[in-house]
Amino acid sequence: LQSLLSNGGSRVMAFADDDTALEFLLDKPRSGVLLLNVQHPETGRNSILRLKQHTNGANLRLIGMSSLPLHDVLPPHQFAERPVEVEWLQKPFRAPSLIQALSLGSPTSQAA
């Protein structure tokens, strides 16, 4: 993904985990897109909620990508009173889907 995005003209920064990304974002607020690879429902949910909370108001889009459906990571019944807006790319996806999500906003943007 990094080479695909870099070759497309994007500045790409990779972080080992969401703690490192959050530390960087809090230290140097910027606009852009944060692409989060969700591998486990519980840790993915916690990461999304933390990142959304701490970057609220920043000009930063959060896009989750996973082989898991969004409703497994953010069950709607748990967030009925306070929906969480998150863009979601369902794996597997092809490069055009990723590029569209990054440039236009994902067609799979959902409130969970």
QUIKADA-V548445 format. One record per residue. N is the residue number from 1. PHI is phi in radians with two decimals (none if undefined). PSI is psi as a letter, one per 30 degrees, with the letter a starting at -180 (none if undefined). D_CENTER is the distance of its C-alpha to the mean C-alpha in whole Angstrom. Layout:
# QUIKADA-V548445
n=N phi=PHI psi=PSI d_center=D_CENTER
n=N phi=PHI psi=PSI d_center=D_CENTER
This chain:
# QUIKADA-V548445
n=1 phi=none psi=e d_center=14
n=2 phi=-1.06 psi=e d_center=15
n=3 phi=-1.20 psi=e d_center=18
n=4 phi=-1.04 psi=e d_center=17
n=5 phi=-1.24 psi=e d_center=15
n=6 phi=-1.11 psi=e d_center=18
n=7 phi=-1.14 psi=f d_center=21
n=8 phi=-1.46 psi=g d_center=19
n=9 phi=1.74 psi=g d_center=20
n=10 phi=-1.52 psi=k d_center=16
n=11 phi=-1.54 psi=j d_center=16
n=12 phi=-1.98 psi=k d_center=14
n=13 phi=-2.22 psi=k d_center=14
n=14 phi=-1.83 psi=k d_center=13
n=15 phi=-2.15 psi=k d_center=13
n=16 phi=-1.17 psi=e d_center=15
n=17 phi=-2.77 psi=l d_center=13
n=18 phi=-1.21 psi=f d_center=11
n=19 phi=-1.08 psi=e d_center=14
n=20 phi=-1.16 psi=e d_center=15
n=21 phi=-1.10 psi=e d_center=12
n=22 phi=-1.12 psi=e d_center=12
n=23 phi=-1.03 psi=e d_center=16
n=24 phi=-1.12 psi=e d_center=16
n=25 phi=-1.14 psi=e d_center=14
n=26 phi=-1.26 psi=e d_center=16
n=27 phi=-1.33 psi=e d_center=19
n=28 phi=-2.33 psi=i d_center=18
n=29 phi=-0.98 psi=k d_center=16
n=30 phi=-2.70 psi=l d_center=15
n=31 phi=-1.64 psi=l d_center=14
n=32 phi=2.65 psi=a d_center=11
n=33 phi=-2.24 psi=k d_center=8
n=34 phi=-1.91 psi=j d_center=5
n=35 phi=-1.74 psi=j d_center=4
n=36 phi=-1.92 psi=k d_center=4
n=37 phi=-1.52 psi=j d_center=7
n=38 phi=-1.71 psi=j d_center=9
n=39 phi=-1.92 psi=f d_center=12
n=40 phi=-2.42 psi=k d_center=14
n=41 phi=-0.95 psi=e d_center=14
n=42 phi=-1.22 psi=e d_center=15
n=43 phi=-1.18 psi=e d_center=13
n=44 phi=-1.10 psi=e d_center=10
n=45 phi=-1.05 psi=e d_center=11
n=46 phi=-1.09 psi=e d_center=12
n=47 phi=-1.11 psi=e d_center=9
n=48 phi=-1.05 psi=e d_center=7
n=49 phi=-1.11 psi=e d_center=11
n=50 phi=-1.11 psi=e d_center=12
n=51 phi=-1.13 psi=e d_center=9
n=52 phi=-1.11 psi=e d_center=9
n=53 phi=-1.12 psi=e d_center=13
n=54 phi=-1.42 psi=f d_center=14
n=55 phi=-1.90 psi=g d_center=12
n=56 phi=-1.01 psi=k d_center=13
n=57 phi=1.62 psi=f d_center=15
n=58 phi=-1.38 psi=l d_center=14
n=59 phi=-1.46 psi=i d_center=13
n=60 phi=-2.36 psi=k d_center=10
n=61 phi=-1.65 psi=k d_center=7
n=62 phi=-1.96 psi=k d_center=3
n=63 phi=-2.08 psi=j d_center=3
n=64 phi=-1.58 psi=k d_center=3
n=65 phi=-2.37 psi=k d_center=7
n=66 phi=-2.93 psi=l d_center=10
n=67 phi=-1.42 psi=f d_center=14
n=68 phi=-1.45 psi=k d_center=13
n=69 phi=-1.20 psi=k d_center=14
n=70 phi=-0.97 psi=e d_center=11
n=71 phi=-1.17 psi=f d_center=15
n=72 phi=-1.36 psi=e d_center=15
n=73 phi=-1.51 psi=e d_center=12
n=74 phi=-2.15 psi=i d_center=13
n=75 phi=-1.01 psi=k d_center=16
n=76 phi=-0.97 psi=e d_center=18
n=77 phi=-1.16 psi=f d_center=21
n=78 phi=-1.42 psi=f d_center=19
n=79 phi=-2.15 psi=g d_center=18
n=80 phi=-1.11 psi=e d_center=20
n=81 phi=-1.40 psi=e d_center=21
n=82 phi=-2.30 psi=i d_center=18
n=83 phi=-1.05 psi=k d_center=16
n=84 phi=-1.89 psi=j d_center=12
n=85 phi=-1.42 psi=k d_center=10
n=86 phi=-2.59 psi=k d_center=7
n=87 phi=-1.47 psi=k d_center=7
n=88 phi=-2.41 psi=k d_center=7
n=89 phi=-1.95 psi=k d_center=9
n=90 phi=-1.50 psi=k d_center=12
n=91 phi=-1.37 psi=k d_center=13
n=92 phi=-1.37 psi=k d_center=16
n=93 phi=-2.36 psi=l d_center=15
n=94 phi=-1.74 psi=l d_center=17
n=95 phi=-0.90 psi=e d_center=16
n=96 phi=-1.03 psi=e d_center=17
n=97 phi=-1.16 psi=e d_center=14
n=98 phi=-1.15 psi=e d_center=12
n=99 phi=-1.09 psi=e d_center=14
n=100 phi=-1.10 psi=e d_center=14
n=101 phi=-1.08 psi=e d_center=11
n=102 phi=-1.27 psi=e d_center=10
n=103 phi=-1.61 psi=e d_center=14
n=104 phi=-1.92 psi=f d_center=14
n=105 phi=1.67 psi=k d_center=11
n=106 phi=-1.25 psi=k d_center=11
n=107 phi=-1.21 psi=f d_center=14
n=108 phi=-1.82 psi=g d_center=12
n=109 phi=-1.10 psi=k d_center=11
n=110 phi=-2.42 psi=l d_center=12
n=111 phi=-1.80 psi=k d_center=13
n=112 phi=-1.81 psi=none d_center=13
